[in-house]
């Protein structure tokens, strides 16, 4: 099943002229890295493929979040189901602070066209409040008129227009029927690492002091299931970090697609070499 999912993803990425790195080692925290051209957000996605997205471990998710931090990329899980539930088309599922989608929804991700989020069992959508108010007034509808049409209270509509309340799936779909899809805001797919702050802190603490002494101006995070053993970033630079005797073509290619450098270290000699691996 994973191979079928990856084949669908590669086909979708190719249709967007994306640069793709297929990892080929399912034991790692990521299976595919994609860079889509001409996107304001940089268009980089680091992706784990798992049939049941709920079964992706926290260790894998922590790796994905760390790599996304240092490379300004979007971590993503692509699968078929969430536990016993088939994944709905057009919905992003929250999993420990990052998002998971079905393979058909993945196409919408690449097109920056995802509107619904499922978190803690509820599907919600963000409303463009000012646009909703303008569209409502253009139709000559009062707050009460729209509230009646949606089956909600006037106060709820008022909160939508203030941008202080998300809409349920039912209400969101009703708003789309009335005013079109533009009334819904897009989903910010950047990770919310608050759910795994302790895990990220533990990764910082796990970095050996000898490496910290080599790279004193960087924040360093250990990686558990990645081509490099450490990720590093400062206010202006980002690197994957690996021992000289363990550097491989794979880690060089990962650094290139992610758009970061490669720091090659020899702690016993107190030496570090910074390679510009950016593609």
N, C-alpha and C positions, 0 to 999 in steps of 0.2 A: 504493500500500500504506500509506504514512504517513497518508493521509487516512482510510483504513479504520480504522487503529489509533486515531487520534484520535477518530473517531466512536464506537468502542467505549468508549473512556475517558470521553468526555463523557456517554454513556448511563449508565455505572456511577456516575460522580460525581453525576449528577442523581438517581439512585435513593437516594443518601446525603444528598441536600439540600445538596450542597457548593457553595461559591462557586467559580466557574471563570473564569479569564481565558485565552482562546484568543489566542495571540500572532499567528499568521498570517504569520510571516516565518521560513522554515526556515533562513535563514543565521545566525540567532541561536543562542545556547547553550541555549535553552529554547524549548519549543513550547507548553506548557500550565502554568499555575500553578493549583493546587487548594487550597482550604481546607475541610476537613471539620469540621463542628461537633461539639462535645461529646466531643473527644478530649483526654486528659490531656497529650499531647505537643504540643498546639496544632493538630495536624491539617493542617499546611501542607506541600505537596509542590511542588517545582519540577522539571519533567520535560522531558527531551529524548526525542523519539520518533525511533527509527532502526531500520530493518528488521534490519540486522546490528549488534547492540549492540557487537560487538568493534571496529567501525570508528569509534566515537565518539572524537574526538581528545582528547589530553591538555589542549589549550587550552580546549576546551568543558568538560571535567570540572573543570578548575581554576576556571573561571567558576562552575560549579554549586556547588562546595565553598565558594568565597568567599561567594556569595549565601546559602548555607545557614547559614554562620557568622553573618552579620550579621542574619539574619531568623529564626533558630531554626527553620528548615524542614528538610525531608528532600529531598536531591537524589536523583533516580531516572532511570533510563533504561528505556524501554519499547520492546520490539521483538518480533521473530519468531524470530530465530536468533542463535547465538553462533558466528561463523565459519561453518563448514559444518554445524554441529550445530543441530537444532531445539531450542528452549528447552523444558525440562521444566516441566510444570505443578506449581506449589507450590514451586519452587526459585528462590532469588535468586542471581544470578551476580555475583561480585566483579569489577569492572572499574576498575582504578587507584584502589582505595580507596572507591568507591561501588558501589551495587547496581543491577543490571539485571534486569528480569523480563519474562516474556511477558504478553500482554494479559489472559489468563485469571487469571494469578497476580496481576495488578494489583488485581483485585477483592479478593483475600485481603489485599493490602497495606492497602487502605482499611478492611478489617475487623480489622486487626491480627492476622492469622492466618497468619503465614508461619513455617515451622519449619526449612526445609532451606536450606543455602548450598552453592554450588559455587565452589570456589576452587582454582586450580592443578590442575584436572582431577579433583578429589575432591569428592564430595557428603558433607557432614557435618551433624550436628545437635547442639545443646547439650542436655544432659540435666539435668532438675531432680533433683539428687542426693538431697536429703533426702526428696523425695516418692517417688523410686524405692525408697529403703530402706524407707520406711513401707509402700508397696504390696507390696514383696517379703515383708516380715515378716508383713503381714496375710494373705498367701497361705500362710504357713508354709514359705516357700522359703528355703533357705540360699544363701550366695553361690555355692556349687558348683552347686546346683540351677539357679539362674538362668543361670550361666555355661554350663552344658550346654545349656539351652534356647536360648540365643542363639548357641552355637557360638564362645564366646570363653573366655578364662581367668578364674579367680577374681580375679586381680589387676586385670584390665580392669574387671570389675563393681565392684570396690572403688574404682577410680579414677573411674568414672562417679558413684558415690554421694558421693565427695568433691568432685565438680564440677571435677575437674582434667583430664578427658579428654572430647573430643567423640566421638560415635558415628558410625560409617559409615552410609551410607544403608540398607544391608541391615539392620544392627543396629537402627537407629532404627525402621524399619518393623516389625521383630519386636517391639520394645518396645511400639509402639503396638498391635499385635495382642494383646499380653498385658495391657497396663494402660490403654490408651486414649491419646488424643492429648495429654492434660494432662501426661503424663510428659516431653514435649519442651518445652524452653524456646523462647520467641519469639526472632526475629532482631532484634538491635539495628541498625536501618537508618541510624543516624547515620554520617557519613563517617569513615573512618580516613585522615586526610590525611598520614600518615607516608610514603606512597608518592609524594606529590607535594609534599613540604615544600620542595624546592628551587624548584619552580615557583611556589609561593605566596610564597616569599621574593623571587623575581624580580619578582612583581607588586607587592610593597611597594616594592622598589627603583625600580620604573618610575614611581612617582608623582612628578610634578614638585615641586620644592622650594617653588615659590610656593603650591601647594595645601597642602602640609604646613604652611607657615607660617600659612595661614588656619585650619587645623583641627589645632592642636598637641596637643590632648588625645585625639585619635582615632588608632587604627590604620587605615591607608588601604591599599587594594588596587586596583590598576588592573583593569578589566574589558576583555576583548578583543571579545566578541561579545554585548553586552547593550545595553539601552536607555540605561543610564547609563554614564559612563566610569569611575566610581570607586565603590567600596563602603567605608563607614566605620563603625567601631563603637568604643565605649568600654565601660566596665563597666556603664553604665546606659542608653546610647542607641545607636541604629543609624540610618544614613541611606544612601540612594543619593545620589550627588553628581553634579551636571551643571552645565555652563556655562549662564548665563542665556539666551543666545541660541540654545541647543539644547534647552531644555526643551520637551517635547511632552506631549500628553494620554496617550500610551502610557506614558511613564516615570512619570507621576503615577499611572496605574492599576496599574502593576506595584508601585509602592511601597505603594499601598493594600492590595492583596491580600496582599503579603508582610508587611504590618503594620509597616513602617518609615517613618521620615520622609524628606523630600526636602530636601537642602541645595543651594541655588542659589548658584553662585559667580560672581564676576567678579574673577579674579586681578589683572587690570591695575589695578583700582580698590581692591584689597585688601578686597573686600566679600563677605560671605556672609549669606544669609538662610535660616533654618531654617523649613521648612514642615512642619506636622504632617499627613502624608498618610495616617495610619493610618485604616483603615476599621472 
